[in-house]
């Protein structure tokens, strides 16, 4: 990514992933995720997902995979 484009990059995370990571505030990366969301580096999206597609995964993981496909 070029220097001029790097300041405009925004990541996306599903609401289910955000909720799962930030629920207790003690999970690895919780503080960093919260800071990135507050800073506008990560945009939280309401990504509908079907948990039955990935029955062995939690809601955060399943929603992220469904959103990415």
N, C-alpha and C positions, 0 to 999 in steps of 0.2 A: 504494500500500500504506500502510495507516495505521501510525502510530508503534508502536502496541501489537502489531501483527502482524509488524513488520519483524524483531524479535529471534527469531522462530520460523521464518523462512523458511530452507529448505535447498535447495540446488541438487543436481542429480544428474548424474553423468558416468559413462559406461560404463568398464568396466575396460580395454577396448582403447584408449580415448582416453587414459586416465591413463597406461597403459604407453607409448603412442606419444610423449606429451609429455614424460614423465619419464625416458625411456630414456637419454638422454645428459646431461640436466640443463642443456643449453645452448640448448634451444629457447625462443623467446619465450613468456613466461608460465609456464615450468616452475616457477620459484621460487614464484610466486604461487599456482599450482595446488596445489603441495605444501603450502604454508602453509594454504590454504583447506581442504584435506582434513584436515590435522592439527587444525585449529581446529573441525572439525565443520560447517563451512559448506557443504561439498560432500560428498555421500554417493556412494561408488563402488558401482555396481551391475553385476552380471554379466548383461549384456544379450546374449542370443544374437542373432546376425545372419547373414545370408546375403550374403557378399561379392559374389556374382554379380548381386545386385540393383543394385549400384552399382559396376560393374567398373572405373571410372576413378578411384575414390576409395581412399584408404588405409583401413586397418582402423578407425582412430579415427573418421574421418568417417562411414564406412559404418555402424558400430555405433551412432553417435549418431543418424543418420537413421532407422535401423530401430527404435531404442528410442523415438524420438519419435512414430512413427506407430502 
